[in-house]
Amino acid sequence: GNLNKCLLFFLLFFTVEISAQKTAADFYNSGTARGLKEEYFSAIADFSEALALQPDFEDARYNRGICYIKVKQYKDAVADFNIILKKLPESARTLNQRGLAKHLLGDYTGALADFNDAVALNPKDVSVYGNRGQNHYLMNNYAEAIADYDVAIAMESSNGKFYFKRGIILYLSGNREAGCIDLQKSGELGHLEAFDILKFYCR
């Protein structure tokens, strides 16, 4: 009996010792792996552990912010990105993600300011043009939205989603023929939702 108790104590102690040795980097790597598997809540827990051990771990905070967006906790995402931007105000990727979180909260004006700053800092990031284009569209800035999708398509011509978005906006702004051409192209590139819209609006 005493031997079993001793073994149990040793096993418990050994387990505690192992868990105590997990570093911020270990939690970060685990969180990243879980995020890639779309296990976002588990990833958030891991990134939170990493940040508890190392509060200035920017990549952990950035990835946690992205996971917060994925689970629709947009205010938490903005809070994380705010902390990063206080220290790194010229982080284009963080401005883009904070803009996206603000956009999803319905703060289109705040989002636009972030997207504009992100584009100024890194004009080669295609995702910012897609995000800003959608933001312009919801602000009824159709010309600006089309201009952003023009840039996005020039940079990534095989992305059916960009053609889809531009096609919808062209159609709504009165350029139906160009809109239908974009929707056809979008469907051909694998964005199959475009074909459903084509049936109704582009006969």
MIKEZA-452991 format. One line per 8 residues: number of its first residue (from 1); their letters; for each residue x, y, z of C-alpha. Coordinates in pm, 1 decimal. Example, Ala and Ser with C-alpha at 12.3 -4.5 7.8 and 13.67 -1.06 7.14 Angstrom:
BEGIN
1	AS	1230.0 -450.0 780.0 ~ 1367.0 -106.0 714.0
//
This chain:
BEGIN
1	GNLNKCLL	0.0 0.0 0.0 ~ 272.3 245.2 95.5 ~ 466.4 164.5 -220.6 ~ 157.5 238.2 -434.6 ~ 107.3 569.9 -253.9 ~ 471.1 652.6 -306.6 ~ 449.1 567.1 -676.5 ~ 130.8 772.1 -712.0
9	FFLLFFTV	296.4 1069.9 -544.1 ~ 598.2 1033.1 -771.9 ~ 378.2 1016.9 -1082.5 ~ 178.1 1322.0 -973.3 ~ 494.2 1512.6 -889.7 ~ 653.3 1412.0 -1220.5 ~ 344.0 1527.7 -1413.6 ~ 345.5 1863.0 -1235.6
17	EISAQKTA	716.7 1900.8 -1305.7 ~ 663.6 1833.5 -1678.3 ~ 375.2 2079.5 -1707.0 ~ 575.0 2341.4 -1518.3 ~ 850.6 2309.1 -1775.8 ~ 625.3 2401.5 -2069.6 ~ 750.9 2729.8 -2206.8 ~ 569.0 3017.1 -2373.1
25	ADFYNSGT	708.2 2886.1 -2703.0 ~ 558.3 2541.4 -2635.1 ~ 213.4 2691.0 -2579.3 ~ 256.7 2913.1 -2885.7 ~ 346.8 2616.4 -3107.1 ~ 56.9 2413.5 -2969.9 ~ -181.9 2705.9 -3023.9 ~ -60.6 2755.6 -3379.0
33	ARGLKEEY	-109.4 2385.8 -3458.5 ~ -461.1 2392.9 -3311.3 ~ -544.6 2711.2 -3499.2 ~ -441.8 2548.0 -3826.9 ~ -680.0 2260.9 -3742.9 ~ -955.3 2521.3 -3681.4 ~ -966.5 2432.1 -3309.5 ~ -989.5 2801.3 -3229.8
41	FSAIADFS	-1105.2 2791.1 -2866.7 ~ -824.8 2549.2 -2774.5 ~ -580.5 2769.0 -2966.0 ~ -697.6 3076.6 -2773.1 ~ -636.9 2889.9 -2445.4 ~ -282.7 2799.0 -2554.6 ~ -198.4 3151.9 -2669.2 ~ -335.3 3283.9 -2339.1
49	EALALQPD	-101.8 3047.6 -2151.4 ~ 191.0 3168.9 -2363.4 ~ 102.7 3530.9 -2285.8 ~ 68.4 3456.8 -1912.9 ~ 429.6 3335.7 -1920.0 ~ 554.8 3602.8 -2161.2 ~ 323.0 3908.7 -2183.1 ~ 527.2 4073.3 -2463.0
57	FEDARYNR	497.1 3769.2 -2694.7 ~ 359.7 3964.8 -2993.9 ~ 311.0 3666.6 -3226.9 ~ 106.5 3484.1 -2962.9 ~ -111.7 3792.2 -2912.8 ~ -148.8 3842.5 -3289.4 ~ -251.5 3480.3 -3346.6 ~ -491.3 3494.5 -3052.3
65	GICYIKVK	-648.3 3803.3 -3208.2 ~ -701.3 3615.7 -3535.2 ~ -857.9 3324.1 -3344.9 ~ -1088.6 3568.7 -3165.1 ~ -1205.6 3689.0 -3508.0 ~ -1270.7 3328.2 -3612.4 ~ -1496.5 3271.1 -3308.5 ~ -1665.5 3612.7 -3356.0
73	QYKDAVAD	-1520.4 3767.4 -3038.2 ~ -1438.3 4083.1 -3231.2 ~ -1398.6 4315.3 -2932.4 ~ -1141.6 4079.5 -2778.3 ~ -958.2 4076.7 -3111.4 ~ -950.4 4457.8 -3125.2 ~ -817.7 4466.5 -2766.7 ~ -529.5 4233.0 -2856.8
81	FNIILKKL	-442.3 4427.2 -3172.1 ~ -455.8 4757.0 -2978.3 ~ -189.1 4626.7 -2738.5 ~ 38.3 4524.6 -3027.6 ~ -9.8 4855.8 -3211.7 ~ 79.4 5059.2 -2902.7 ~ 423.7 4898.5 -2920.2 ~ 444.6 4845.0 -3298.1
89	PESARTLN	234.6 5121.8 -3458.8 ~ 365.0 5039.1 -3806.8 ~ 268.5 4671.7 -3806.1 ~ 74.3 4655.5 -4134.0 ~ -52.1 4302.7 -4070.8 ~ -191.4 4404.8 -3730.4 ~ -360.8 4713.5 -3875.2 ~ -520.5 4493.6 -4142.6
97	QRGLAKHL	-651.8 4245.7 -3883.5 ~ -773.4 4520.4 -3649.3 ~ -946.7 4678.9 -3947.1 ~ -1117.1 4347.3 -4020.6 ~ -1232.0 4311.5 -3658.1 ~ -1368.3 4669.0 -3660.2 ~ -1538.3 4601.0 -3994.2 ~ -1708.4 4293.1 -3848.9
105	LGDYTGAL	-1821.9 4503.7 -3550.9 ~ -1984.2 4745.9 -3799.4 ~ -1730.7 5023.6 -3738.5 ~ -1670.8 5085.2 -4110.2 ~ -1511.0 5427.3 -4061.6 ~ -1261.4 5295.4 -3806.5 ~ -1193.2 4992.7 -4026.2 ~ -1127.8 5211.9 -4329.6
113	ADFNDAVA	-868.0 5416.0 -4139.3 ~ -684.6 5095.1 -4042.9 ~ -699.4 4952.4 -4396.3 ~ -568.7 5280.5 -4541.0 ~ -275.5 5276.0 -4296.6 ~ -206.4 4909.0 -4374.0 ~ -200.8 4973.3 -4750.1 ~ 32.9 5271.9 -4702.7
121	LNPKDVSV	274.0 5057.5 -4498.9 ~ 254.5 4743.1 -4715.3 ~ 99.2 4797.3 -5059.9 ~ 186.7 4440.0 -5162.0 ~ -54.3 4264.8 -4923.2 ~ -344.5 4155.5 -5143.4 ~ -570.8 4072.0 -4847.2 ~ -590.9 4438.3 -4743.1
129	YGNRGQNH	-738.1 4537.1 -5080.5 ~ -997.6 4262.7 -5050.0 ~ -1087.1 4370.8 -4697.0 ~ -1096.1 4740.9 -4783.8 ~ -1298.0 4670.3 -5098.2 ~ -1566.3 4494.3 -4893.9 ~ -1560.5 4778.3 -4641.7 ~ -1605.4 5038.9 -4917.9
137	YLMNNYAE	-1892.1 4832.9 -5060.5 ~ -2077.4 4836.0 -4727.0 ~ -2019.7 5212.7 -4705.7 ~ -2178.2 5241.4 -5054.5 ~ -1844.8 5364.3 -5194.8 ~ -1885.0 5152.5 -5509.5 ~ -1616.4 5323.5 -5721.2 ~ -1356.7 5286.1 -5444.0
145	AIADYDVA	-1461.3 4924.3 -5384.7 ~ -1422.3 4839.1 -5755.0 ~ -1081.0 5009.6 -5759.3 ~ -964.8 4793.9 -5466.2 ~ -1085.3 4473.1 -5632.1 ~ -912.2 4582.7 -5955.4 ~ -583.4 4591.6 -5762.5 ~ -657.5 4262.9 -5583.4
153	IAMESSNG	-734.9 4087.1 -5914.8 ~ -421.8 4230.0 -6078.0 ~ -220.0 4082.9 -5790.6 ~ -405.2 3749.4 -5763.1 ~ -587.8 3681.1 -6089.3 ~ -684.0 3323.5 -5997.4 ~ -888.7 3424.8 -5690.3 ~ -1253.5 3364.6 -5780.2
161	KFYFKRGI	-1374.2 3543.8 -5468.1 ~ -1233.2 3876.6 -5588.2 ~ -1411.6 3844.0 -5923.9 ~ -1729.6 3751.0 -5738.1 ~ -1718.7 4058.1 -5515.0 ~ -1630.3 4292.8 -5800.9 ~ -1899.1 4137.5 -6019.7 ~ -2169.4 4201.0 -5758.8
169	ILYLSGNR	-2060.6 4563.1 -5712.0 ~ -2036.6 4627.7 -6087.0 ~ -2385.8 4484.3 -6131.9 ~ -2531.1 4693.5 -5848.1 ~ -2362.9 5009.2 -5975.4 ~ -2535.1 4968.9 -6311.9 ~ -2260.9 4802.3 -6516.8 ~ -2450.3 4475.2 -6553.7
177	EAGCIDLQ	-2261.1 4333.8 -6849.7 ~ -1920.4 4371.0 -6680.3 ~ -2070.2 4234.9 -6357.6 ~ -2197.9 3922.3 -6530.3 ~ -1861.3 3867.1 -6700.6 ~ -1691.6 3880.9 -6358.5 ~ -1946.1 3640.8 -6208.3 ~ -1891.7 3394.0 -6493.6
185	KSGELGHL	-1515.3 3414.3 -6440.1 ~ -1561.8 3370.9 -6064.8 ~ -1760.8 3050.5 -6116.8 ~ -1503.3 2915.2 -6360.6 ~ -1234.7 2975.1 -6097.8 ~ -1424.2 2758.3 -5848.6 ~ -1637.3 3011.1 -5660.4 ~ -1951.6 2812.9 -5740.2
193	EAFDILKF	-2191.6 3052.5 -5563.8 ~ -2140.7 3281.6 -5865.6 ~ -2323.8 3038.0 -6095.0 ~ -2636.7 3056.4 -5875.9 ~ -2643.4 3434.8 -5910.3 ~ -2573.5 3415.4 -6284.2 ~ -2888.6 3203.9 -6334.6 ~ -3108.7 3471.2 -6183.1
201	YCR	-2948.9 3795.9 -6292.2 ~ -2744.7 3728.1 -6605.2 ~ -2976.9 3538.8 -6840.1
//
